[in-house]
Amino acid sequence: MVTDRSIPANRIRTIVLLLLILPGGGLIFGQSSVYNYFYRVYFKDKGNYTINDFSPLELLSQRAVDRRTRAGIAVPDYRDLPVNRDYLSQVAMKGFRLHSTSKWLNTGLFKTQDPADISLIRSLPFVLEVKIVKHPGNKGKGEDKLDLSEENEDMPPYDRPLSMVNGYSLHNSGYDGKGIVIAVLDGGYLKADIISSLKHLHLRGGIKGTRDFITGTGNVYGYHNHGTAVMSILAGVLPGQIAGTAPGADYWLLRTEESSTEYPVEEDFWAAGAEYADSVGADIISSSLGYSEFNDPSMNYKFPDMDGNTAFVTIAADIAASKGILVVASAGNERNKSWQRIIAPSDGDSVISAGAVDGYKIISAFSSAGLSADGRIKPDNVAQGVSVPIQTLEQTVSRGNGTSFSCPVISGICACLFQAVPEATSFDIIEALHLKGDRSSRPDSLYGYGIPDMLEVLSSLQEKYVPETDYPTLIVPNPVTGIFEIVFKDAPGTLHIDIINASGKVILRIDLENYISRSLTVSELQNRESGIYFVRSKTSSGTFTNKVIKITR
């Protein structure tokens, strides 16, 4: 949490207590095996809290505020207000221990060691509803639910997941996700701190932080390896073995899933993780998780609940999207099982539901079917999710199956799009993925809008945000105070850039073999002295020179 130093000390203390500390003084998320019963408590309102009581930086990081501001989203809004502390305290006084809260859905997650009388909570005047979301027993269903399905028979090229979506067109133009933050919500990241394909990520400090919303600790590396496999698809780099879709992005590793059981309480963990991702300024949430049926059948969703407005986790995911975050979720691996259909939160109307095809663009037998219960096209798009190279052991690469793996293919390549077109919103990207999928003219319940072509998606986004010019090259803005863009009339193809100072010295040289974008962001002059500079651009169409005037701010 970021706070303004001018905030009164008593206000800072209050916010810290609201977000991190139990009314009794213990840490929220304090998890112990003796807590067998979990209760989701819905509150009627937020008491006397109002938007005017908080500045944006009391509730969010500067990066989160900036993301919303770019997207034209009000900050803060009512959902950003914390759950009322007095309400939480009064529930705790009834003998229930607070585990976490959701400010977006205005709920508190409480727990007890033994069965408790929930009428004690329901009788409180500010309580709207109470649901039991976990209890002991019924542990058979859901065992090893995150186990990796490995594929060793069909072995398409290791980089087919990237090449299938024309991802190299972005990578070869320098767009690898740099400057974009992805929050990964998963069940654990065993060995993700030591596997060889992620070594580059740790060396450059690309893991911005970790958090476990089940135990309340920062250690996410001692649990399941499902998130490790996902991370290897997102950020992995091993020549000839793994080609991650966003190796240049930064990451938050968030554990929200218990792998051995399946109860609705994990939706509360997911919501807490998504809110944390928002607060630290994540641009993308990549979630290879989903919910439909639970260990206790009485808690199951039914397919009519997959309407984008019913499942707790789906509501949380759509709210995350309303904050300017691109949310990508697995469609599910249910089509060859009794459920068959998509699972929450991929049914969200603002969530990209990722289905899975094989290396030859054929829909997999397991990839969950749409439509959503209310008739919307789902899945949204598909990518390779069969025989995808993954790494979960320190030096060994294997192949895995699942929409768990098509999801990071899509979310990672979207990070590259955000980098290439910083002005684009998450909804712009969703629209472009639909428009430029290979089945956009005939979307269906298996492929959705199909496999997106990143060259066409980028062109679509740049049509909206990159200015047209009659000149071969144009500098925007000019004069400049630091960062500027070179705008091209046409995509350059081969691109060679020299930035030259007034003395004729080349101070920056850029060479790109196949540059597909119509703009190039240059930050070289940020720390240079004022004066006249020249930008010489050699493209497939010729050589062009622009004069740039650098001024102080």
N, C-alpha and C positions, 0 to 999 in steps of 0.2 A: 504494500500500500504506500502511495506517495502522499505526503502531506505538505502543505504550504507552511513555511516557518512562521508566517504571520498569524496562523490559526491559534487561538487561545489554547493554553495547555489543557484546560479541562475538556475542551471539545475534542482534542486529539485523543485524550484518554478514553472518552466515551466511544469514539469510532473504533479504537483498537479493541475495546471490550466487546463491542457489537460484532466485530468480525472474527475475533480470535479467541476470546476468553469466555468461559462459562460464567453464569451469575455467581456460582460458588467459588470461582477462582481457578478451576481446572481448565485445561485446554479443550476447546472444541475439537472434535474428531478423535478424542482419546478413546481408543478401541481396546477392548479386552475380550477374550474368549468367553468370559462369564456373562457378557451382555448378549442374551439370546433373543430378546424381543425388541423390535424396532417399530416406532409409531410415527406416521406422518401427520402433523398437526397443521391444518389450514386455519389461518387467521382472517377475520373479517375485514381488517383494515390495518394500517400502520400507526394507529394511535394518533398522537399529536405531531408526528413527524411531517414536515412539509418540504418541498423542494427548496424553499428559501432558507431552510435551516442549514444547508450544506453547499459548499462550493464544489465544483467538479473534482478538484484535486484532493478533496477529502474522501472521495469515493472511488476514484479511478486514477490510473497512472496518466502521465502526460501523453504517452503514446496512445492510450485508449481514447483520450479526449480528442487527439489529433485525428484518429481514424474516423471517429463519428463526425467531426467537423468537416472533413473532406467529403463525406457522404451526405452532408446536409441534415444530419440527425441531431435532434435536440439533446443537450447534455447539461445537467442530469435530467432524467425523467422520473416519473413516480416509481417505476420498477427498480430504479437504482437506489432508492431509499432502503436502508437496512430494515430487517424485521425488528419490530419494536422490542426494546430490551426489557421493558417491564413485563410484557406478555411472556417472554421467554423465562423470566425469573419466576413468574407465578406458576407456570407449568412445572418448572423444576422443583418448586416448593411442594408439589404434590407427590414427589418421589420419583420423578422421571429425569434422567440425565441427558443433557443436550449433546448431540453428536455434530450436527451441522444445520445450516439454514439455507433456504433459497429466498433471496430477496425478490427475485423475479416472480416467483409463484406465491410469495408471502407465506412460506411454510417453515416449520421447525421439525427436524428429525430428532426424536428422542428415543431413549433405550432404557431397558430395565433388565435385571438379572433373571427375575421370575415373572410369571404372568401378573399383570397389573390391571386394576379396574379403570378402564378408559373413560368411564362415566365421570370420574373425577376431573378429567380434562374437559369433557363435553359440557360440563356444568358451568365452565367459565364463560362470562358474557361475551368475550371477544373471540371465542373459538367458533369457527364455522363448521369444521368437520374433523374427524380423526379416523385414520385408516391404519390397521396393522399391516406393515409391509415386510416383516420378516419374523419367523418363529422357528424353533428347532423342529427337526424331523423332516420326513419326505426328502431325503437327500439323494435319492437315486437319480432322478431326472436332473440333468445339468452337470453330472460328473464329467470332468475333463472337457467341458464345452468349448474351450479354446484350443484344444489339441490341434496341431497342424496336420492337415491332410497333405501328405507328400506325393509327388508325381515323379516317377523315374522312367517312364516308358516313352512318352512323347517329349522330345527335347527341341523345341524351336530355338532359334538363336537367342543368346542370353539377353540381348537388348531389344527383343521384339516388343516388350511392353512399352518402351519409349518410342521405337520407330513406328509402331502401329498407329499412334496418335500424331505422327509427324513431329515428335518432340525435339528431334535433332535440329529442326529448323529454328527453334528457340535457343537451344543450347549453343549451337554454332554461331549465333548472333550475340552471344555473351549473356543470355538470359537463363540463369540457372537457379533463380530464387533469391539471389542476394538481396539483403535488406528486408525480406519478408519473414514474418514470424508465424510458425505453424505450431499449434497446440495439438498434441496427439493424446487422445483419451483411449486407454487400453487397460489390459489386465495385468501388466507387468513387463519389465524390460531386462529380464535375466541375461547377463553377459553383454548388454548393449554398451557397457562402459569399456569392453575389451575386444569386441569382435573387430577383425581387421578392416572391414569395409567402412566402418565408422571412425577409424583412427583419425582421419583428416578432420572430422567434425569436432572431435575433442581437442585436437591440437590448436585449432583456431578459435576455440571458445564458443562453438556453435550451439552447445546445449546451454540455454539461458537459465534453466532451473528445472527442478523436479519437485513433485509433490504427490503424496499418497492420501487420497480422500477417504480411505478406509481405516488406516491406522493413525493418520495425522502426522506422519513423519515425512522427511524429505527423501527417504530411501526407497526408490522404486526398482532397484536392480536385483532384489533378492526374491523375486516372485516368478511369474510365468514368463515364457519367452515369446509369447504371441506379439507383444508390442515390439520386441526386438526384430522379429521378421518384418513387421510393418516399417520400422525405421530403416531397415536395410533397403527396402524398396524406395522409400522417400529420399534417403540421403546417401545410400551406399555407393562407394566407388571402389571397384576392383577391376582393372582392365581385363577384358575378355571373360568376365564372370558376372559382374553386377554393374548396371548402369542406372543409378538412382534418378528419379524424375526431378528432384529439387536439392541437389547436393550443396548448393550455395546458401540455402535458407537457414534460419535459426529456429531452434526448437525448444518447446516446453514439453517435458515428459510427465504426463499426469496419469496416475493409476486410479481408476474409478470402478474397476470390475473385480469381483471375487470369482475365481475360476472354478471352484468346486461346487457351488450352489447357484441357483437362479431364483431370486426373489425381487419384488418391485423396489426394495430398498436400493438396488443398484441404479435405478433411475434417479434417486435422490443424490447418490454419489456423482452420477453423470452431470446433473444440474449444477452441483457445487463446483465440479471441475470446469464446466462451461462458463460459469460466472467468474471463476478465477482467471480463465483464459481471456475473458473480456477485460477484466480489471488490469491485467498486465499488458494489454495491447496486442493480443494475437490478431493476425489478419485472417487466419484460416483455422478451423477446427477439423481435424481428420479423425473420424471415429469408426473403427472397424468393429463396432459392437451393435447389438440390436436386441429387441425384446418383443415377445409375443406370448409365450407360455412359460409357466413357472413351476417350481417344485410342488407348490400347493395349487392344484387345479382350480380351486375356487378363486384364486387371484388372477387367473388367465385373462388375457385380452381375447376378444373375438374379432373376426375379420372386419365387421362393421366399425370397430374401434380404429381401424387404420384409415381414418378419414382426415388426418392432419390436424385434428382439433381435440382429440380425446386423450391419448396416452400422455402421461405426465412428462416423459422424456421428450416427446415430440413437441409439446408446448414449449419446453425449455429450449429445444433446438431452434424453433421458429423465432423465439424471443432473441436468441443469440444472433440469428440472421438479421433481425430488426435493428441490431446494434452495429451493423456494418460488417459482420464477420461472415465469411464464406464457410458454410457448414457442409461437409461431404460425409455421407454415412453409407455403410454397406447395405445393399438391398436385402441381403440374407441368403442363406444356403438351404432354402426350404422347398424348392420346387419338386424334388424327388422324395419329399417327406410328407407327412400328413398335413402340415400347415400350408405348404405350397406357395403362399403369397409373401409379399414384402412385409418387413417388420419395422417396428418403431425404433428410431425416429426417422427412418428414410421415407415415411409417408408424409412428412412435413411439406407444406406447399412452398416453403422457402429453402428447402434442403435438397442438395443434389444426392439422389439415390443412385448408387453405383452398382450396376450389374456386371456380370463376368462372361467374357467370351474366351475361347481358346486361342492358341497362337495363329489360327487360320480364320479368325473372325466369326466362328460359329458359336452360338450361345451354348453355355455349359448346361449340363443336365441338372445341376444343383441351383443355378442362379434363380432367385425368387422372382415370381411373376407378379406383374401389376394386373390391372390398374389399381389405383388407390380405391378405397371403399366408396369414395364420392366421385369416382370416374375420371380422375386426372391421370395423365400419362406418367407412369412409373414402371420401371426405373427411369431416371432421367437420361442417363448415358451409360454406355458400357465401355469397358477396357479389358485388357487381358487379365484373367484371374485363374487361368489354368496353366500349370507348369511354369510358374513365375519364379525366377531365381530369388532365393532368400538366404539369409545367413543368421543362424542362431548359435552356432559354435564358433570358437575363436578363430579357427582357420579353415572351416569347411563351409562350402556353399552347396545348398540342396535346392529342390524345386517344391513349390507349394501350390495348393488349390484353394480357392475361396473368394467370395466377394470381399473378404477381409483384405485381399491383395489387389483387387482392381480399384478399391477405394483409394489407397495411397498413390496409385498411378495417376488418378485424376486429380487428387488434391495437390500433389506435388507439381504437376504441370500447370495447375492454376496459379501456383506461387510464381512461376515464371511469367505468366500473363500479367499478374499484378506488378511485377518488376518492369515489364516492357511498357505497360500503359498505366502509370501510377494514378491517373485520374479516374480509371474505371472503378465502378462499384461492384460489390459482390453480385448484385442483381444484373448488372451489365454482363458479367461473365456467365451467369446462368443462362441468360437469354442467348448469348453468342454460342454457348455450347449446344443449346437446342437447335439454333438456326444452322449451325455448321456440322451437325452430326450427319453421318452418311445415310440416315433414314429420316431426315427432317421432314421430307414431304409425305412420309407414310409411317409415322411413329406407331409402335405397337406395344403390347403388354410384356414382351420379352426383352427387346432391345431398346425400348424407349425411343429416343431420338438418334440412337446409334453411336458409332465411334466418331468422336470429334476430330477434325483435322486442325492442328494448331496453327498452321500457316493461314488458313481461312478464318479461324477464330480471331487471330491477331489482326488481320486485315479488317475484319468487321468492327473490332473495337477501335482501331485507329481511324476508321471512317468517321467515327463519332467524336474522337478527342484530338486527333492530330490535324492541325490546320492545313488546308490545301494551299499550294503555292504554285505560281506560274514560273518561278525561278528554279533552276536545277537544285540549288541549295539556299537555305535561308537560316539565319541565326535568330533565335527567339529566347529571351528578349535581347535587345541590343539598343543602348548600352546594357551591360550586365554588372551585377554586384558579386557574382560568384558562379552559381550553376546556370548553365544555359543548354538549349537544345539545338542541334543541327537538324533541320527539317528538310527532307528530300522530296522532290516532285514525284519520283518513283523509287521503289525499293532498289537500293544500290547494287545488290549482287555482291561482287567483289568490292571491298571497301578499304581504302588506305587513308588515314587521317594524320596530318601533321599540324600541330599548333606551334606557331612561330612568334617569338617576341619581336619587339621593334628593332633589335640588334641583328635579327636574322637567325637567331639560334632556335633550333627545334627543342621545345620544352616538353612535348608529349607526342608520342607516336602510337597509333592504334592500327592494327591490321586484322581484318576479319575476312575470311575466305568467301563466305556466302551470307551476307547480311540481308535479312528479310524485312526489317522494320523500316518505316519511313521517318523515323526520328532516332537520334542518338543523344543521350544525356551526357554532358561533359561537366565535371566538377573541378577540373585542373586549375581554373583561375580563382578559386575560392581564397586561396592563401597567397596569391600573387599580387604584386604591386599594381597600382593604377597605371593605365596607359593604353597603348594601341597594340593589338595582337592580330594575327592573321590565321585563319583556319583554311588549310588547303585539303580539299576532299577529292580523292581519286576514286571514281566509281566505274561501273561497266559502261556508263554513258559518256565519260570524259573526266577532265580535271577542272575543278572550280575552286575559286578563292574568295573568301569573305573576310571583311575587316570587322574586328570586334573591339569595342571600346569598353575597357574595364574601369569602373568608377567605385569609389568607396560608398558604403551603405549610408 
